Amino acid sequence: MQLAVRVRAAAVAAAVLALSLIGPVSPAAAATATVAYTGDFSTVFTNPERGFHNRYEIINDPAVNDYASNTIPGFNPDMLDRTFARAKADGNTLIHSYLHLDKYQTTDLPPALLDNLTSGLAAIRAQGLKIVLRTAYVWDGYSAVTEPQMERHIDQLAPVLTANADVIMSLEAGFFGAWGEWHESPYTAASEESQAPVRYGLVKKLLASTPANIPVAIRYPIFNYEFAQRTSPPAGCPLPNNCLLTAQDFDRLGFHDDCFLADSADMGTYDQNSWLGWFDVAQKKQWVYDYATSTGGNKIIGGETCNASGGNDTAGVNAQYELSHQHWTEINADYAAVNTDIWKHANVAASGADPAETLYHRIRRKLGYRLRLADATFTTPAAPGSAFTFSAHLINDGYAGIIKPRPVYLVFDNGTNRYNVPLTGVDPRTWKSGAVTVPTQTVTLPAMATGSYKLALWLPDQATGLRNTPAYSVRLANTGTWDAAKGYNVLANAVTVGACTGDCTPPTAPTLTGSLSGTTASLAWSGATDNVGVTGYRLYRDGALLAAPAGTTYTDSNVPAGTHSYTVTARDAAGYDSPSSNAVSLTVVVVTPPPTGLVLDDFDGSPAYPAAAKNDLGRWTGGNCFQNGGGNGVVAGGALALQYNNCGWFGSDVGTDVSAYTYLVVRIKGAAGGEQSHFSVSIGGTTKVLGDFVLDGGGHPAITTAYQDIRLPMVANGINRASPSQLALGFWYGGSSTVTVDSISFQE
């Protein structure tokens, strides 16, 4: 059944339907039950291997580390605290530390340093934390340590790093230049091909000398690109695989940005010239957006801000866009306050599954993974020694997936006996942002005592030595499921193992009908039957639990725009749910009203574009070099689609004084999002890339995949309102995509 109603509204907006699932839902058959869970959309809670990190000196003996002494400017004794009290008080599970080798630029590392590093990593383990490490030979200055010396130090560090791999979250490649940050060094000029073999060889040496489960983050995306282009080994390299990076090596390589949002290119992160050619900022950012492992997971992305905030708008638009598109897992909480203070004072609106909150709070929740269980389906009752099936739907509300390998278990726990049943076919690293389906897994239960068991989902650390420490287990973003003492997520409090002795028959499926008037939906269903009795119903919209009525009718008010599918199940006194009813599909169509103010063009087909060559002011308009519409772009559905590949120009004459208006308003969306850096806007003597215009409050425009009104204050952007002349869009800044312009207007 499909019904549609047209409704007038202020604008079309992309709607994300958040799952708010509570209680059990329909079993596919009598042998299984499906339980739905209530999401936690707002709480900040600890989880391993993700989030803000705090900086410490993990080598705390000043005899081998000058930076552990109060003779160093900026020294803080707190950095030597091996209880990591500050980090733990903030709810952070990651520590960052440099390995300062300034004193050993021409000599071996002393045993005392290696021993102190070992004890420091033991302290990390004792506190249930993990660490990000970076080796550096100088703080703020030039470093020219020889390649053999650096390789010798890797050989010395490798046994310690390998023995403590369980608590090492990742390595930042380090070694080269100031802060180990791959600048101020004779080996890190991206424009010099002659230096490329040294940096390539050092990274290969680091990868070959450390365990495969430790990611390695590279400072600049251009070097990851450079590494991928090498198909022949550097001369004389003694390392495995002829020194060529393997698929496993590339899976380990990520990126750390140490000047996040400092300016439009993150203070040199994205704008170096390369001996391989010129790649603009947008192209390099796209490389980062596209980073993925060979098995479909995210790579490690992390770093810090620095003491500049030119790209960090006060509304938090840029931070949210880049963190989510680059899939950040961790970032420094201690540096720099000029940026983190912006986030702490930015109040961001509710969006999708995210509530209204400060941006800092949102970032704390969403860095890395934030896995929310929607529902799980499993065998009930279960039988010892027999097949048991499990499947689930989750949503990852975080910016990234789990980075490091991690096992997944079903746990049967009756308080006396605990059975951990591995789900060997499940890799949680593939649970990236968005909806996640765990397909049906079939396992054989052990010979276990019959009775009632708590059933749980357990995602412990890969390292067996950490596996039984709850601090290293993943907590799901649900209410009432986390058992902090056991470190697992409870799926059901009472699952019968053995013969069922009570009501074991679910109800029959109801039959659903529905109608739509305006926004809202009127739904009704026939009563289901049960061998004992039906006690209530569960109504779903788009797979999410909507209501749990006792009767057989329900009115859904204020249905969002779009097509929605409704189903209903019946529940009996034993908690069994029927199979789902038939699906009823209802559609609410939102009609966008015309823009207000002085309309330059609303692309409604009158005048015809491009044939009439006139806009809604009766003045000239046209385009060229676009990949659609014979170079002009295409008007369809009341909007102008401009498909480009580093080429395209659109112009529309204004030719009238617009001083009575405050804003130039462009209603626009992008095919991929992020296209604000791909084209310029010229009007009234001002030409800027769209993303460089200033919005009210100091932010900058960011194009998304949903229509939005980008309101550019003309005076603040230096636009001559008395003589605006022509509005022009120039697509000469790199990038390939499609932007769709719904309207262009001048508004008060």
Secondary structure, 3 states (H helix, E strand, C coil): CEEEEEEECCCCCCCCCCCCCCCEECCCCCCEEEEECCECCCCCCCCCCCEEEEECCCCCCCCCCHHHCCCCCCCCHHHHCCCCHHHHHCCCCEEEEEEECHHHCCCCCCHHHHHHHHHHHHHHHHCCCEEEEEEECCCCCCCCCCHHHHHHHHHHHHHHHHHCHHHEEEEECCCCCHHHCCCCCCCCCCCCHHHHHHHHHHHHHHHHHCCCCCCEEECCHHHHHHHHHCCCCCCCCCCHHHHCCCHHHHHHEEEEECCCCCCCCCCCCCCCCECCECCCHHHHHHHHHHCCCCCCCCCCEEECCCCCCCCCCCCCHHHHHHHHHHCCCEEECCCCHHHHHHHHHCEECCECCECCEEHHHHHHHHCCCCEEEEEEEEECCECCCCEEEEEEEEEECCCCCCCCCCCCEEEEECCCCEEEEECCCCCHHHCCCEEEEEEEEEEECCCCCCEEEEEEEECCCCCCCCCCCHHHCCCCCECCCEECCCCEEEEEEEEEECCCCCCCCCCCCCCEEEECCCCCCEEEECCCCCCCCEEEEEEEECCEEEECCCCCEEECCCCCCEEEEEEEEEEECCCCECCCCCCEEEEEEEECCCCCCEEEECCCCCCCCCCCCECCCCCEEEEECCCCHHHCCEEECCEEEEEEECCCEEEEECCCCCCCCCEEEEEEEECCCCHHHCCEEEECCEEEEHHHCCCHHHCCCCCCCCCEEEEEECCCCCCCCCCCCEEEEECCCCCEEEEEEEEEEEEC
